[in-house]
Amino acid sequence: MFFGTRRPSLCREKGSSTCAKSQLIPLKELWDGFNPLGVRDGHFVIFRGYIDESYDNSQKLFALSCLISSGKDWMSFERSWKLHITAANKRLKKQGRPPITRYHASDCSGRRNEFQGWTHEERDAFVLGLFGIFQRIPLHAVAFDVDLNALCGIFPEWADDRLKTAYSVLTRFVMLTIGEDFNKIGRENHKVTLFHDRTASDGKYDPTILEAFNFQVTDPNFGAKHYFTTMAPLDWQHCIALQPADLVAFEMFKESQARMDGRNR
């Protein structure tokens, strides 16, 4: 029922730019103070969830993924991401077309809203460029997906709010996996601060995610609790790091959907 993936990237790149029409706040200003090791040496996690509602208008598939890296690598990633968005906007402006304010996975995939009028070819080239950033800058990914029918079959008492159940269970699974991974690679003295996207469910499940976090770090049997500092929500308007997390979660969701449908993607 649960499937997980984890993949570290390779090296890093430097660059800087700003996103057209963007009001994004630099990561250092957002995150400094959340981690006792500071933004440069602390490790920070971004959560992003995706929900499938394509089966008879019912919520069937849920995928939750997160990206993990040190603050200094997140800042490098942010600069490269902005540079890629700016390059795309320069091309659009030259063609007399409206710029984009950010990458949004479902809009980009469906060529809707800010991506309306894009061809399949330019969309794919744009996304491949974003994947290239993952290959150049070290991030660690953890992702799980779940069949909500099966999950609520196991926990029928929670079936009245399927998404609350998914957020609660998978948040704890992600934390368990992060703890296992940090133990394996010898990060005993590192601290992890976790963030999630408030707009994913208009904040409705923020208390659920925080409750799952608190349950995990107060569990006497959880041997990795010393890694974790806090869990906090962020808005996409203020944090560019939610965009790569959006990309990973969306791709995880589409892969899970294809697997459930018996398709090769």
C-alpha positions in Angstrom: 0.0 0.0 0.0 2.8 2.4 0.7 5.6 3.1 -1.7 8.7 5.2 -0.9 11.6 6.7 -2.9 14.6 8.6 -1.8 17.3 10.1 -4.1 20.2 12.4 -3.3 21.5 14.7 -6.1 25.1 15.3 -7.1 26.8 18.7 -7.1 26.0 22.4 -6.9 25.8 25.5 -9.1 25.8 29.2 -8.3 23.8 32.0 -9.9 21.3 34.7 -9.1 18.3 36.4 -10.5 14.8 37.6 -9.6 11.4 36.3 -10.7 9.1 38.6 -12.6 6.3 40.0 -10.5 7.6 37.9 -7.5 7.2 38.9 -3.9 9.2 35.9 -2.7 11.2 36.4 0.5 14.8 35.0 0.5 15.1 31.7 2.3 17.6 33.0 4.7 15.1 35.6 6.0 12.4 33.0 6.3 14.4 30.2 7.9 17.1 31.8 10.0 16.2 31.2 13.6 14.1 28.1 13.0 17.1 25.8 13.3 19.7 25.9 16.1 22.5 25.4 13.6 21.4 28.4 11.5 20.3 28.6 7.9 23.7 27.7 6.4 24.4 24.5 8.3 20.9 23.4 9.5 18.8 21.0 7.4 15.4 22.0 6.2 12.6 19.9 4.8 9.8 21.0 2.4 6.5 19.0 2.3 4.0 19.1 -0.6 1.0 16.8 -1.0 -1.1 15.9 -4.0 -4.5 14.4 -4.1 -6.2 12.4 -6.9 -9.9 13.0 -7.3 -10.3 11.5 -10.8 -12.0 8.2 -9.8 -15.8 8.8 -9.7 -15.2 12.2 -8.1 -13.8 10.5 -5.0 -10.4 11.0 -3.4 -8.6 7.7 -4.1 -4.8 8.4 -4.4 -2.7 10.6 -2.1 1.0 11.2 -2.5 3.2 13.1 0.0 6.8 14.0 -0.8 9.5 16.1 0.8 12.9 17.6 -0.1 15.7 17.8 2.4 18.9 19.8 2.2 21.1 22.2 4.2 20.2 25.8 4.2 23.2 26.8 2.1 22.3 24.3 -0.6 18.7 25.5 -0.5 19.9 29.0 -1.2 21.9 27.8 -4.2 18.9 25.9 -5.4 16.7 29.0 -5.0 19.1 31.1 -7.1 19.3 28.6 -9.9 15.5 28.2 -9.9 15.0 31.9 -10.1 17.5 32.1 -13.0 15.6 29.5 -14.9 12.2 31.3 -14.4 13.8 34.6 -15.4 15.2 33.0 -18.6 11.8 31.7 -19.5 10.2 35.1 -18.9 12.8 36.8 -21.1 11.9 34.5 -24.0 8.2 35.1 -23.4 8.6 38.8 -23.3 10.6 38.8 -26.5 7.7 36.9 -28.1 5.2 39.4 -26.8 3.6 36.9 -24.4 2.8 37.3 -20.7 5.5 36.1 -18.2 4.9 33.6 -15.4 5.2 34.4 -11.7 6.2 30.9 -10.6 6.3 27.2 -11.5 3.0 25.5 -10.7 3.0 21.8 -11.4 -0.6 21.1 -12.3 -1.0 24.3 -14.3 2.3 23.7 -16.2 1.4 20.1 -17.0 -2.1 21.0 -18.2 -0.9 24.3 -19.8 -3.5 26.3 -17.9 -3.6 29.8 -16.3 -0.2 31.4 -16.6 0.9 28.5 -18.9 -2.0 28.9 -21.3 -0.9 29.0 -24.9 2.4 27.1 -24.2 3.1 24.3 -26.6 3.9 20.8 -25.4 7.5 21.2 -26.6 8.2 24.4 -24.8 6.5 23.1 -21.6 8.6 19.9 -21.7 11.8 21.8 -22.3 11.0 24.2 -19.4 10.4 21.3 -17.0 13.5 19.4 -18.1 15.5 22.5 -17.3 14.0 22.4 -13.8 15.0 18.7 -13.5 18.5 19.7 -14.4 18.8 21.9 -11.3 18.1 18.7 -9.2 21.0 17.0 -10.9 23.4 19.9 -10.1 22.5 20.7 -6.5 22.3 18.1 -3.7 18.8 17.5 -2.4 17.5 14.4 -0.8 13.9 13.3 -1.6 11.5 11.1 0.4 8.1 10.3 -1.0 5.2 8.0 -0.2 1.8 7.4 -1.8 -1.2 5.6 -0.5 -4.5 4.2 -1.9 -7.0 6.0 0.3 -9.6 3.2 -0.1 -7.1 0.7 1.3 -6.0 3.1 4.1 -9.6 3.7 5.2 -10.2 0.0 5.1 -7.6 -0.4 7.7 -8.7 2.6 9.7 -12.5 2.8 9.2 -13.0 5.1 12.1 -11.1 7.8 10.2 -13.0 7.3 6.9 -15.1 10.4 7.3 -12.1 12.6 6.5 -9.8 10.6 4.2 -7.3 13.4 3.6 -6.9 14.0 7.3 -6.0 10.3 7.7 -3.5 10.5 4.9 -1.8 13.6 6.2 -1.5 12.1 9.7 -0.2 8.7 8.6 2.2 9.8 5.9 3.7 12.7 7.9 4.8 10.2 10.4 6.1 7.8 7.8 8.1 10.6 6.3 9.6 11.5 9.6 10.5 7.9 10.3 12.2 7.6 7.0 14.2 10.9 7.5 15.3 9.6 10.8 16.4 6.2 9.3 18.3 8.0 6.5 20.1 10.4 8.9 21.1 7.5 11.1 22.5 5.6 8.1 24.6 8.5 6.8 25.9 9.5 10.2 24.2 12.9 10.7 23.9 12.5 14.5 24.6 16.2 15.3 22.3 17.6 12.6 18.9 19.2 13.2 16.0 19.2 10.8 13.3 21.9 10.6 10.2 20.9 8.6 7.9 23.1 6.5 4.8 22.4 4.6 2.7 24.2 2.1 -0.3 25.9 3.8 -2.2 26.5 0.5 -2.3 22.7 -0.3 -5.6 22.5 1.6 -6.2 26.2 2.5 -4.7 25.5 5.9 -7.4 23.0 6.9 -4.9 20.2 7.7 -2.2 22.3 9.3 -3.3 21.2 12.8 -3.3 17.6 11.6 0.3 17.8 10.3 1.4 19.5 13.5 -0.3 16.9 15.6 1.4 14.1 13.7 4.8 15.9 14.2 4.2 16.3 17.9 3.0 12.7 18.3 6.2 11.4 16.6 8.7 13.6 18.5 7.1 12.6 21.9 6.9 8.9 21.1 9.4 7.3 23.5 10.1 4.6 20.9 11.1 7.0 18.2 14.9 7.0 18.4 15.4 9.8 15.9 13.4 12.5 17.7 16.6 14.5 18.5 17.0 15.4 14.8 13.7 17.4 14.6 13.2 20.9 15.8 9.8 22.2 14.6 7.1 22.0 12.0 5.7 25.2 10.4 3.4 26.1 7.5 4.6 28.4 4.6 2.7 30.2 1.8 3.8 29.7 -1.8 3.8 33.5 -2.3 6.7 33.7 0.2 8.8 30.7 -0.4 10.3 29.6 -3.7 11.4 26.3 -2.2 7.8 25.1 -2.4 8.0 25.1 -6.2 10.6 22.3 -6.5 8.7 20.4 -3.8 5.6 20.9 -5.9 7.4 19.4 -8.9 8.6 16.3 -7.0 5.1 15.7 -5.4 3.3 16.1 -8.7 5.7 13.7 -10.5 5.3 11.2 -7.6 1.6 11.5 -7.9 1.5 10.9 -11.7 3.8 7.9 -11.4 1.6 6.5 -8.7 -1.5 7.1 -10.8 0.0 5.4 -13.8 1.0 2.4 -11.7 -2.5 2.0 -10.3 -3.9 2.2 -13.8 -1.4 -0.3 -15.1 0.3 2.1 -17.5 3.9 2.8 -18.2 4.6 6.5 -18.1 
